[in-house]
Amino acid sequence: MLQNIGDKLKGEDGSGTGRRWFFYLILGALALVFMAWGPYAMVDMSFGQSGFAAKVNGEKIPLQEVNDIWQDRQAQLVESFGGPLSDEQRTQFQNEVIEATVQRTVTRQHALEVGYRIPDARIREAFQSEEAFQVDGQFNMLAARSRLASLGISERAYVDDLRRSMLANELLGVIGISDFLTNAEAKRILGLLDEEREVRYLLLQPEDFAGNQALEPAEIETWYQTHAEQFAVPEAVRLNHAELSLADVAASIEVSEEQLRARYEEEKASYVQAETRRASHILITEDADTDDAKAAALAQDLYQQIKGGADFAALARANSKDSASASSGGQLDWAGRDVYVPEFTAKLFSMQEGEISEPVKTQFGYHIIRLDGIRAETGRPFEEVRGELNATLRNELAVNEFNDRQDRLQQQLEQAGNNLDTLAREFGMRQGTIDRFERGAGGLPLGSDADLNREVFSEASLGAKRVGGPVQLGEDRITIFQVAEHYPASTRPLEEVRAEVVAGLIRERGAAAALAAAQGAVQQLAQGRSFEQVAAGLKVKADPAAFVGRGSPQLPVEVRDAVFAAARPTPEQPVRQAMKLDDGSVALLQVTSWRSQPMSDNPQLVALRAEREQGRYTRRDIEAYIAQLMKDSKIRVNPQAFQ
């Protein structure tokens, strides 16, 4: 749900940007699929038409929740792949959506079980820090409510989802904090990463080894039958459709001056900017050499120095333990009453401008506070907020109009004898035609929505060719449709694809011959022939040996992975291997030696690289932790969740 609002929240707890990378890591761990379901996942065939996608330790995950997530994910995938998904891809990504949702539920349940809780103050802080809820850099409740309303999400639902996410991150954060690498471990790991190996390799292309032997008709027929799926043509229709979007409805809405002013008067109180104050402070805390009594005495001594004329900023720079403000003389930002802890706030908002307080004790230590400025409570005039009001009202009116048209359209379609063109004009819908809308894969611009696919290929749509729908394609789009022509599933005939079959058969034969030749070359190298002699025998030019690293771009990725997956070579035992690559070509490689690059003398660079590697280990530990939680949980998945 959080993804519906720009960038989803990063799970930060307000502790600053220094550990932001870690919370990105946690969210990444929650979002990815780490393991197969394995023996701990049970598919419950008794779900039937229930409203639940899964049950996790007795807790039900609503169908609507996973389907909402899937709709967002599907739109991203269609855009990423540049077209509709295949049945296999759709199933894979739908399984990932359910598994990620189950993982988050399991993690949240365990966090509650072991005692983690998220205070309301932190929920409020995270809510107000969401970028989509800001106006001119400040949180605006009207903007938040308007944005949520435009996405069809209630404020309560958003806050509940935010709390669940932060709770899971709180638990996983402990794992990350407990992870560390010693200097010796970091150096060993970085040494492995910097290792280089001396490699010679050559590539053999299948077409060079295919030979000129004629292909028998039976061979061609057999290969065609064996690879029939490559030539399958899925069932499809030519589809006429009409679409209604919230954006189109909003573009037709005009808000009157009277409506704007009436709304302003209704919500005038929300446009009041509460009083804010700016302060500077000196923070004295306990440490290994300073107990509470010593901290209190030091704070009192600094207060007396300031009363005696000492420079506040200079004392702050020299003594304050607040590293974020000490360098600026203790200066803090403008803030309202809800920013600081209660003791600090109570004192700050009881002072006069320019006043300096005696030491105030809070959970962080002792504060000497100076009030530097006061901004009185102010109200924003109508003209200043006209644009916000217009956008909010127009959106509200558009949502109402969109829902009204959808209801009326539904009623109209329940009657017989509808005409697609007539309905499109009556309800202000955009029309179009998809020449091939395929079963499962769908077609742009409607995509591959499961509900739409099911209705399009229903008996009523294919047989009677009635106007179908409305089908909701997202939170702000609906479509109606009519099948113009039906194309049953088929397989392209052999005569049509003969050239492709022959080419595939020749390449397959050539790849097998090339692999056999490379395997023979490995034996020749082991018997003492040089790499040049072997390459000449294969009629291939080989580049000189070169040292390559784990990220070197000059080698095919599969070859590079094989080079570093092998044991370290020695002059007496070089690594030799023949391997078939994904594109059908064959590689012959020989690894003769290795070396490790000297470690950088820059301690900052070494520390940065070590931190990155620690992040990888943290991700691994989080994955393992979630995997164990999943294994220990009772999970039942509805196989019809996306039907």
C-alpha positions as CSV (number, residue, x, y, z in Angstrom):
1,M,0.0,0.0,0.0
2,L,2.8,2.4,0.9
3,Q,4.1,2.1,-2.7
4,N,1.0,4.0,-3.9
5,I,2.4,7.2,-2.5
6,G,5.5,8.0,-4.5
7,D,8.5,6.4,-2.9
8,K,7.5,4.1,-0.1
9,L,8.7,5.0,3.4
10,K,12.2,3.8,4.1
11,G,11.6,2.5,7.6
12,E,13.7,5.1,9.3
13,D,13.2,5.6,13.0
14,G,14.3,9.3,13.2
15,S,17.8,8.5,14.2
16,G,19.3,10.5,11.3
17,T,20.9,9.8,8.0
18,G,24.0,8.0,9.2
19,R,22.3,4.6,9.2
20,R,19.8,5.2,6.4
21,W,21.6,2.6,4.3
22,F,20.7,0.0,6.8
23,F,17.0,0.6,6.7
24,Y,17.2,0.5,2.9
25,L,18.8,-2.9,3.4
26,I,16.0,-4.1,5.7
27,L,13.2,-3.1,3.3
28,G,15.1,-4.7,0.4
29,A,15.2,-7.9,2.4
30,L,11.5,-7.8,3.1
31,A,10.6,-7.0,-0.6
32,L,12.6,-9.8,-2.2
33,V,11.9,-13.5,-2.3
34,F,14.7,-15.3,-0.6
35,M,13.7,-18.9,-0.6
36,A,11.3,-21.5,-2.1
37,W,8.2,-22.3,-0.1
38,G,9.7,-25.7,0.7
39,P,8.1,-28.1,3.2
40,Y,6.8,-25.4,5.5
41,A,4.3,-24.0,2.9
42,M,1.0,-25.7,2.5
43,V,-1.5,-25.1,-0.3
44,D,-5.0,-25.4,1.2
45,M,-7.4,-26.5,-1.5
46,S,-10.3,-25.8,0.8
47,F,-10.1,-22.1,0.4
48,G,-12.7,-22.1,-2.3
49,Q,-14.1,-18.7,-2.9
50,S,-12.9,-17.3,0.5
51,G,-11.8,-13.7,0.9
52,F,-8.3,-14.6,2.0
53,A,-5.1,-15.0,0.1
54,A,-3.3,-16.8,2.9
55,K,-3.4,-17.7,6.6
56,V,-0.3,-17.2,8.7
57,N,-0.5,-18.7,12.1
58,G,-4.2,-18.3,12.0
59,E,-4.1,-14.7,10.8
60,K,-5.9,-14.1,7.5
61,I,-4.4,-12.0,4.7
62,P,-7.3,-10.5,2.7
63,L,-7.5,-11.2,-1.0
64,Q,-8.0,-7.5,-1.6
65,E,-4.6,-6.7,0.0
66,V,-2.5,-9.0,-2.3
67,N,-4.6,-8.1,-5.4
68,D,-4.0,-4.4,-4.8
69,I,-0.2,-5.0,-4.4
70,W,-0.3,-7.2,-7.6
71,Q,-2.0,-4.5,-9.6
72,D,0.7,-2.0,-8.8
73,R,3.5,-4.6,-9.3
74,Q,1.9,-5.7,-12.6
75,A,1.9,-2.2,-14.0
76,Q,5.6,-1.8,-13.2
77,L,6.4,-5.2,-14.8
78,V,4.5,-4.5,-18.0
79,E,6.4,-1.2,-18.4
80,S,9.7,-2.9,-17.5
81,F,9.3,-5.8,-19.9
82,G,7.8,-3.5,-22.6
83,G,4.7,-5.5,-23.0
84,P,2.3,-8.1,-21.4
85,L,3.7,-10.9,-19.2
86,S,3.7,-14.5,-20.2
87,D,1.7,-17.0,-18.2
88,E,4.9,-18.3,-16.6
89,Q,6.1,-14.8,-15.7
90,R,2.7,-13.8,-14.3
91,T,2.6,-16.9,-12.0
92,Q,6.1,-16.3,-10.8
93,F,5.5,-12.7,-9.9
94,Q,2.2,-13.4,-8.3
95,N,3.8,-16.0,-6.1
96,E,6.4,-13.5,-5.2
97,V,3.7,-11.0,-4.1
98,I,2.1,-13.6,-1.8
99,E,5.4,-14.7,-0.4
100,A,6.6,-11.2,0.3
101,T,3.2,-10.4,2.0
102,V,3.5,-13.6,4.1
103,Q,7.0,-12.8,5.1
104,R,6.1,-9.4,6.3
105,T,3.2,-10.8,8.3
106,V,5.4,-13.5,9.9
107,T,8.0,-10.9,10.8
108,R,5.5,-8.5,12.3
109,Q,3.9,-11.3,14.3
110,H,7.2,-12.4,15.7
111,A,8.1,-8.7,16.6
112,L,4.9,-8.4,18.6
113,E,5.5,-11.8,20.2
114,V,9.0,-10.8,21.5
115,G,7.7,-7.5,22.8
116,Y,8.4,-4.8,20.1
117,R,6.1,-1.9,19.9
118,I,6.1,1.4,17.9
119,P,5.1,4.5,20.0
120,D,2.4,6.7,18.5
121,A,4.9,9.6,18.4
122,R,7.2,7.7,16.0
123,I,4.2,6.8,13.8
124,R,3.2,10.4,13.7
125,E,6.7,11.5,12.9
126,A,7.0,9.0,10.0
127,F,3.6,10.0,8.7
128,Q,4.4,13.7,8.7
129,S,7.8,13.2,7.1
130,E,6.3,11.5,4.0
131,E,7.4,13.7,1.0
132,A,4.0,13.3,-0.7
133,F,2.3,15.0,2.3
134,Q,4.6,18.1,2.2
135,V,3.6,21.6,0.9
136,D,6.6,24.0,0.6
137,G,8.7,21.7,2.7
138,Q,6.2,21.5,5.6
139,F,3.7,18.7,6.5
140,N,0.2,19.6,5.5
141,M,-2.7,17.4,6.7
142,L,-5.0,18.6,3.9
143,A,-2.4,17.5,1.3
144,A,-2.0,14.2,3.1
145,R,-5.7,13.5,3.1
146,S,-6.1,14.6,-0.5
147,R,-3.3,12.4,-1.7
148,L,-4.6,9.4,0.2
149,A,-8.2,10.0,-1.1
150,S,-6.9,10.2,-4.7
151,L,-5.5,6.7,-4.2
152,G,-8.6,5.4,-2.5
153,I,-6.7,4.7,0.8
154,S,-8.1,5.7,4.2
155,E,-5.9,7.5,6.6
156,R,-6.5,4.7,9.2
157,A,-5.5,2.0,6.7
158,Y,-2.3,3.9,5.7
159,V,-1.3,4.4,9.4
160,D,-2.0,0.7,10.1
161,D,0.2,-0.3,7.2
162,L,2.9,2.1,8.3
163,R,2.9,0.7,11.8
164,R,3.2,-2.9,10.5
165,S,6.2,-1.9,8.3
166,M,8.0,-0.1,11.1
167,L,7.4,-2.9,13.5
168,A,9.0,-5.5,11.1
169,N,11.9,-3.1,10.5
170,E,12.4,-2.6,14.3
171,L,12.9,-6.3,14.7
172,L,15.2,-6.7,11.7
173,G,17.2,-3.7,12.7
174,V,18.4,-5.5,15.8
175,I,20.0,-8.1,13.5
176,G,21.8,-5.5,11.5
177,I,23.1,-3.7,14.6
178,S,24.5,-7.0,15.9
179,D,26.4,-7.7,12.7
180,F,30.0,-6.6,12.5
181,L,33.3,-7.5,10.7
182,T,36.6,-7.5,12.5
183,N,39.5,-5.8,10.8
184,A,41.0,-9.1,10.0
185,E,37.8,-10.4,8.5
186,A,37.3,-7.3,6.5
187,K,40.8,-7.4,5.1
188,R,40.4,-11.1,4.2
189,I,37.1,-10.5,2.4
190,L,38.4,-7.4,0.5
191,G,41.5,-9.4,-0.5
192,L,39.3,-12.0,-2.0
193,L,37.3,-9.4,-3.8
194,D,40.4,-7.8,-5.2
195,E,41.9,-11.1,-6.4
196,E,42.8,-11.4,-10.1
197,R,43.3,-14.5,-12.1
198,E,45.4,-15.0,-15.3
199,V,43.1,-16.3,-18.0
200,R,43.2,-17.4,-21.6
201,Y,40.0,-18.3,-23.4
202,L,38.5,-18.7,-26.8
203,L,34.9,-19.0,-28.1
204,L,33.7,-21.6,-30.6
205,Q,30.6,-20.7,-32.6
206,P,28.1,-23.5,-33.4
207,E,27.8,-22.5,-37.1
208,D,31.5,-23.2,-37.6
209,F,31.1,-26.8,-36.4
210,A,27.7,-27.7,-38.0
211,G,29.2,-29.3,-41.1
212,N,27.5,-29.8,-44.4
213,Q,25.6,-33.0,-43.7
214,A,22.2,-32.9,-45.2
215,L,19.2,-32.9,-42.8
216,E,16.7,-35.7,-43.2
217,P,13.0,-34.9,-43.3
218,A,12.5,-37.1,-40.3
219,E,15.1,-35.1,-38.3
220,I,13.3,-31.9,-39.2
221,E,9.9,-33.3,-38.2
222,T,11.2,-34.6,-34.9
223,W,12.9,-31.4,-34.0
224,Y,9.8,-29.4,-34.9
225,Q,7.6,-31.7,-32.7
226,T,10.1,-31.6,-29.8
227,H,10.2,-27.8,-29.9
228,A,6.6,-27.2,-30.7
229,E,6.1,-24.7,-27.8
230,Q,8.4,-22.3,-29.7
231,F,5.9,-22.1,-32.5
232,A,2.7,-22.0,-30.4
233,V,0.3,-19.1,-31.1
234,P,-1.8,-18.4,-28.1
235,E,-5.6,-17.9,-28.2
236,A,-6.4,-14.2,-28.8
237,V,-9.1,-11.8,-29.8
238,R,-9.3,-8.5,-31.6
239,L,-10.8,-6.4,-28.9
240,N,-12.7,-3.1,-29.1
241,H,-12.6,-1.2,-25.8
242,A,-13.6,2.0,-24.0
243,E,-11.8,3.3,-20.9
244,L,-12.8,5.8,-18.2
245,S,-10.1,7.2,-16.1
246,L,-10.1,9.4,-13.0
247,A,-7.7,11.8,-14.7
248,D,-10.0,12.3,-17.6
249,V,-12.9,13.0,-15.3
250,A,-10.9,15.4,-13.2
251,A,-9.9,17.3,-16.4
252,S,-13.6,18.0,-17.0
253,I,-14.3,19.3,-13.5
254,E,-14.4,23.0,-12.7
255,V,-14.6,24.3,-9.1
256,S,-16.5,27.5,-8.6
257,E,-15.3,30.5,-6.5
258,E,-18.2,30.0,-4.1
259,Q,-17.2,26.4,-3.5
260,L,-13.6,27.4,-2.9
261,R,-14.5,30.1,-0.4
262,A,-17.1,27.9,1.4
263,R,-14.4,25.1,1.9
264,Y,-11.9,27.7,3.1
265,E,-14.3,28.9,5.8
266,E,-15.1,25.3,6.8
267,E,-11.4,24.4,7.3
268,K,-10.0,27.8,8.2
269,A,-8.6,26.5,11.5
270,S,-6.4,23.9,9.6
271,Y,-4.6,26.8,7.8
272,V,-3.3,28.2,11.1
273,Q,0.4,27.9,11.5
274,A,1.1,27.1,15.2
275,E,3.7,29.1,17.1
276,T,7.3,28.0,16.6
277,R,10.4,28.8,18.4
278,R,14.1,28.7,17.7
279,A,16.6,27.8,20.4
280,S,20.2,27.1,21.0
281,H,21.3,24.6,23.6
282,I,24.3,23.0,25.3
283,L,23.8,19.3,26.1
284,I,25.9,17.7,28.9
285,T,25.6,13.9,29.1
286,E,26.9,11.0,31.2
287,D,29.8,9.0,29.9
288,A,32.6,6.7,31.1
289,D,34.2,9.5,33.2
290,T,31.1,11.6,34.0
291,D,28.2,10.3,36.2
292,D,24.9,12.1,36.7
293,A,26.1,14.2,39.5
294,K,29.2,15.3,37.6
295,A,27.1,16.1,34.5
296,A,24.7,18.2,36.6
297,A,27.6,20.1,38.2
298,L,29.3,20.7,34.9
299,A,26.0,22.0,33.4
300,Q,25.5,24.3,36.4
301,D,29.1,25.6,36.1
302,L,28.6,26.4,32.4
303,Y,25.3,28.2,33.2
304,Q,27.1,30.4,35.8
305,Q,29.8,31.2,33.2
306,I,27.2,32.3,30.7
307,K,25.5,34.4,33.4
308,G,28.9,36.0,34.0
309,G,29.2,37.0,30.4
310,A,30.9,34.0,28.7
311,D,30.0,33.4,25.0
312,F,27.2,30.9,24.7
313,A,28.2,29.7,21.2
314,A,31.8,29.2,22.2
315,L,30.9,27.1,25.2
316,A,28.5,25.1,23.1
317,R,31.2,24.3,20.5
318,A,33.6,23.3,23.3
319,N,31.3,21.3,25.6
320,S,28.0,20.3,24.0
321,K,27.6,16.6,23.4
322,D,25.0,17.2,20.7
323,S,27.2,16.7,17.7
324,A,24.6,17.9,15.2
325,S,24.4,21.4,16.8
326,A,27.6,21.9,18.6
327,S,29.6,23.0,15.6
328,S,27.0,25.8,14.9
329,G,27.2,27.1,18.5
330,G,24.3,24.9,19.7
331,Q,21.7,26.4,17.3
332,L,18.6,24.3,16.6
333,D,15.9,24.7,13.9
334,W,12.6,26.4,14.2
335,A,10.2,23.9,15.9
336,G,6.7,23.6,17.3
337,R,5.6,22.1,20.6
338,D,5.5,18.5,19.2
339,V,9.2,18.3,18.2
340,Y,11.2,18.0,21.5
341,V,10.8,15.9,24.6
342,P,8.3,17.2,27.1
343,E,10.7,18.7,29.6
344,F,12.6,20.6,26.9
345,T,9.4,21.8,25.3
346,A,7.8,23.0,28.6
347,K,10.9,25.1,29.4
348,L,11.3,26.4,25.9
349,F,7.7,27.6,25.5
350,S,7.8,29.3,29.0
351,M,10.8,31.5,28.2
352,Q,11.1,35.1,26.9
353,E,13.1,35.8,23.8
354,G,16.8,36.1,24.7
355,E,16.4,34.3,28.0
356,I,18.8,31.6,29.1
357,S,17.5,28.7,31.3
358,E,19.1,27.0,34.1
359,P,20.0,23.4,33.3
360,V,17.0,21.3,32.3
361,K,17.2,17.5,32.8
362,T,15.7,15.2,30.1
363,Q,16.3,11.6,29.2
364,F,19.3,12.8,27.1
365,G,21.1,14.7,29.8
366,Y,21.2,18.3,31.0
367,H,20.3,21.2,28.6
368,I,21.1,24.8,28.9
369,I,18.6,26.5,26.7
370,R,18.7,30.0,25.0
371,L,15.5,31.2,23.3
372,D,16.7,32.9,20.1
373,G,13.4,33.7,18.4
374,I,9.6,33.4,18.4
375,R,7.3,33.1,15.4
376,A,3.7,33.8,16.5
377,E,0.8,31.7,15.4
378,T,-0.3,32.9,12.0
379,G,-3.1,32.0,9.5
380,R,-2.7,31.5,5.8
381,P,-5.0,33.8,3.7
382,F,-7.5,32.5,1.2
383,E,-5.4,33.6,-1.8
384,E,-2.4,31.8,-0.6
385,V,-4.2,28.5,-0.3
386,R,-6.5,28.9,-3.3
387,G,-4.4,26.5,-5.4
388,E,-4.4,23.7,-2.8
389,L,-8.2,24.1,-2.2
390,N,-8.9,23.9,-5.9
391,A,-6.8,20.8,-6.4
392,T,-8.4,19.1,-3.3
393,L,-12.0,20.0,-4.2
394,R,-11.5,19.1,-7.9
395,N,-10.1,15.7,-6.9
396,E,-13.0,15.1,-4.4
397,L,-15.6,16.0,-7.1
398,A,-13.8,13.9,-9.7
399,V,-13.8,10.9,-7.4
400,N,-17.5,11.3,-6.7
401,E,-18.2,11.7,-10.4
402,F,-16.0,8.8,-11.4
403,N,-17.8,6.5,-8.9
404,D,-21.2,7.8,-10.0
405,R,-20.4,7.1,-13.7
406,Q,-19.1,3.6,-12.7
407,D,-22.3,2.8,-10.9
408,R,-24.5,4.0,-13.7
409,L,-22.4,2.2,-16.3
410,Q,-22.8,-1.0,-14.2
411,Q,-26.5,-0.7,-14.2
412,Q,-26.6,0.0,-17.9
413,L,-24.6,-3.1,-18.7
414,E,-26.9,-5.3,-16.7
415,Q,-29.5,-4.6,-19.4
416,A,-29.4,-6.3,-22.8
417,G,-28.7,-4.7,-26.2
418,N,-25.9,-2.3,-25.3
419,N,-23.7,-0.7,-27.9
420,L,-20.1,0.0,-27.1
421,D,-19.9,3.2,-29.2
422,T,-23.1,4.6,-27.6
423,L,-21.9,3.8,-24.0
424,A,-18.5,5.4,-24.7
425,R,-20.1,8.7,-25.8
426,E,-22.7,8.7,-23.0
427,F,-20.1,8.2,-20.3
428,G,-17.2,10.2,-21.8
429,M,-14.9,7.2,-22.4
430,R,-11.8,6.9,-24.6
431,Q,-12.1,4.2,-27.3
432,G,-9.6,2.0,-28.9
433,T,-8.9,-1.4,-30.5
434,I,-6.3,-4.0,-29.6
435,D,-5.5,-6.2,-32.7
436,R,-4.3,-9.1,-30.6
437,F,-5.4,-9.4,-27.0
438,E,-4.0,-12.8,-25.9
439,R,-5.3,-15.2,-23.3
440,G,-3.1,-14.7,-20.2
441,A,-0.8,-12.1,-21.7
442,G,-3.5,-9.5,-22.5
443,G,-2.4,-6.5,-24.6
444,L,-1.6,-2.9,-24.3
445,P,-2.9,-0.4,-23.2
446,L,-5.2,-2.5,-21.0
447,G,-2.4,-4.8,-19.8
448,S,-2.8,-8.3,-18.5
449,D,-5.4,-7.8,-15.7
450,A,-6.6,-11.2,-14.5
451,D,-10.3,-10.2,-14.1
452,L,-10.3,-8.6,-17.6
453,N,-8.7,-11.7,-19.1
454,R,-11.2,-14.0,-17.5
455,E,-14.2,-11.9,-18.8
456,V,-12.8,-11.4,-22.3
457,F,-12.4,-15.1,-22.8
458,S,-15.7,-16.1,-21.1
459,E,-18.3,-17.9,-23.2
460,A,-20.6,-14.8,-23.1
461,S,-17.9,-12.6,-24.6
462,L,-16.6,-15.0,-27.2
463,G,-20.0,-16.5,-28.2
464,A,-22.6,-13.8,-27.9
465,K,-20.0,-11.0,-28.3
466,R,-21.8,-8.9,-25.8
467,V,-20.4,-5.7,-24.3
468,G,-18.5,-6.8,-21.2
469,G,-17.4,-5.1,-18.0
470,P,-16.9,-2.7,-16.4
471,V,-13.6,-4.1,-15.2
472,Q,-11.5,-2.1,-12.8
473,L,-7.9,-1.9,-14.0
474,G,-6.6,0.0,-11.1
475,E,-7.8,2.4,-8.5
476,D,-8.6,5.0,-11.1
477,R,-9.3,3.2,-14.4
478,I,-12.3,1.1,-15.6
479,T,-12.9,-0.4,-19.0
480,I,-15.7,-2.0,-21.0
481,F,-15.0,-4.1,-24.1
482,Q,-16.5,-6.1,-27.0
483,V,-14.8,-9.0,-28.9
484,A,-14.6,-8.2,-32.6
485,E,-12.9,-11.5,-33.7
486,H,-11.8,-14.7,-32.0
487,Y,-8.5,-16.5,-32.9
488,P,-8.2,-20.0,-31.3
489,A,-4.9,-21.2,-30.0
490,S,-2.8,-22.9,-32.7
491,T,0.7,-24.0,-33.7
492,R,2.4,-22.4,-36.7
493,P,2.7,-25.2,-39.4
494,L,6.0,-26.7,-40.2
495,E,6.1,-25.3,-43.7
496,E,5.7,-21.8,-42.3
497,V,8.6,-22.2,-39.8
498,R,10.8,-24.7,-41.7
499,A,13.6,-22.2,-42.0
500,E,13.6,-21.6,-38.3
501,V,13.5,-25.3,-37.5
502,V,16.4,-26.0,-39.9
503,A,18.4,-23.1,-38.4
504,G,17.7,-24.4,-34.8
505,L,18.6,-27.9,-35.7
506,I,21.9,-26.9,-37.4
507,R,22.8,-24.7,-34.5
508,E,22.0,-27.5,-32.0
509,R,24.1,-29.9,-34.0
510,G,26.9,-27.4,-34.3
511,A,26.9,-26.6,-30.5
512,A,27.2,-30.3,-29.7
513,A,30.2,-30.6,-32.1
514,A,31.8,-27.5,-30.7
515,L,31.5,-28.7,-27.1
516,A,33.0,-32.1,-28.1
517,A,35.9,-30.2,-29.8
518,A,36.5,-28.0,-26.8
519,Q,36.5,-31.1,-24.5
520,G,39.0,-32.7,-26.8
521,A,41.1,-29.5,-26.6
522,V,41.1,-29.7,-22.7
523,Q,42.7,-33.2,-23.1
524,Q,45.3,-31.8,-25.5
525,L,46.2,-29.0,-23.1
526,A,46.6,-31.6,-20.3
527,Q,48.9,-33.6,-22.5
528,G,51.3,-30.6,-23.0
529,R,50.1,-28.8,-26.1
530,S,50.2,-25.1,-25.9
531,F,47.1,-22.9,-26.0
532,E,48.3,-21.4,-29.3
533,Q,48.6,-24.9,-30.8
534,V,45.2,-25.9,-29.6
535,A,43.6,-22.6,-30.9
536,A,45.3,-23.2,-34.3
537,G,43.8,-26.7,-34.4
538,L,40.4,-25.3,-33.8
539,K,41.0,-22.5,-36.4
540,V,40.3,-19.9,-33.8
541,K,42.3,-16.8,-32.8
542,A,43.0,-16.6,-29.0
543,D,44.0,-13.4,-27.2
544,P,47.0,-13.4,-25.0
545,A,46.7,-14.4,-21.3
546,A,45.5,-11.5,-19.1
547,F,44.8,-11.0,-15.4
548,V,41.1,-10.3,-14.8
549,G,39.1,-9.4,-11.7
550,R,35.7,-10.5,-10.4
551,G,34.1,-7.6,-12.1
552,S,36.1,-7.4,-15.3
553,P,33.9,-6.6,-18.3
554,Q,36.2,-8.2,-21.0
555,L,35.0,-11.7,-20.3
556,P,31.5,-13.1,-20.9
557,V,29.8,-13.2,-17.5
558,E,29.4,-17.0,-17.6
559,V,33.1,-17.4,-18.3
560,R,34.1,-15.0,-15.6
561,D,31.9,-16.8,-13.1
562,A,33.5,-20.1,-14.0
563,V,37.0,-18.7,-13.6
564,F,36.4,-17.6,-10.0
565,A,34.2,-20.6,-9.1
566,A,37.2,-22.9,-9.7
567,A,39.9,-23.6,-7.2
568,R,42.9,-21.3,-7.2
569,P,45.3,-22.5,-10.0
570,T,49.0,-23.4,-9.5
571,P,51.7,-23.7,-12.2
572,E,51.5,-27.5,-11.7
573,Q,47.6,-27.6,-11.7
574,P,46.1,-25.0,-14.0
575,V,42.3,-24.9,-14.4
576,R,41.1,-26.0,-17.8
577,Q,37.4,-26.2,-18.7
578,A,35.1,-26.5,-21.7
579,M,31.6,-25.0,-21.2
580,K,28.5,-24.3,-23.2
581,L,27.2,-20.8,-22.9
582,D,23.5,-19.7,-22.8
583,D,23.7,-18.3,-26.3
584,G,24.8,-21.7,-27.7
585,S,28.5,-20.9,-28.2
586,V,31.2,-22.9,-26.4
587,A,34.1,-21.5,-24.4
588,L,37.5,-23.1,-23.8
589,L,39.3,-21.5,-20.9
590,Q,42.6,-22.0,-19.1
591,V,43.5,-20.3,-15.7
592,T,47.1,-20.5,-14.9
593,S,47.9,-18.2,-11.9
594,W,46.4,-15.7,-9.5
595,R,47.4,-12.6,-7.6
596,S,45.8,-10.2,-5.0
597,Q,46.0,-6.5,-5.5
598,P,47.6,-4.5,-2.7
599,M,45.1,-3.0,-0.2
600,S,44.4,0.7,-0.6
601,D,46.3,3.0,1.8
602,N,43.1,5.2,2.1
603,P,41.5,4.2,5.4
604,Q,38.2,5.9,4.4
605,L,38.0,3.9,1.2
606,V,38.8,0.6,3.0
607,A,36.2,1.4,5.7
608,L,33.6,2.2,3.0
609,R,34.2,-1.0,1.1
610,A,34.1,-3.0,4.4
611,E,30.8,-1.4,5.3
612,R,29.4,-2.4,1.9
613,E,30.5,-6.0,2.5
614,Q,29.0,-5.9,6.0
615,G,25.8,-4.9,4.4
616,R,25.9,-8.0,2.3
617,Y,26.4,-10.2,5.4
618,T,23.6,-8.4,7.1
619,R,21.2,-9.1,4.2
620,R,22.3,-12.7,4.4
621,D,21.5,-12.9,8.1
622,I,18.2,-11.2,7.7
623,E,17.3,-13.6,4.9
624,A,18.2,-16.6,7.1
625,Y,16.3,-15.1,10.1
626,I,13.1,-14.7,8.0
627,A,13.6,-18.2,6.5
628,Q,13.6,-19.7,9.9
629,L,10.5,-17.7,11.0
630,M,8.7,-19.0,7.8
631,K,9.8,-22.5,8.6
632,D,8.5,-22.3,12.1
633,S,5.1,-20.8,11.1
634,K,1.9,-22.5,10.0
635,I,1.2,-21.0,6.5
636,R,-1.6,-21.9,4.2
637,V,-1.8,-20.3,0.7
638,N,-5.0,-20.0,-1.3
639,P,-4.2,-21.4,-4.8
640,Q,-7.1,-19.3,-6.2
641,A,-5.8,-16.0,-4.8
642,F,-5.5,-14.4,-8.3
643,Q,-8.3,-16.3,-10.0
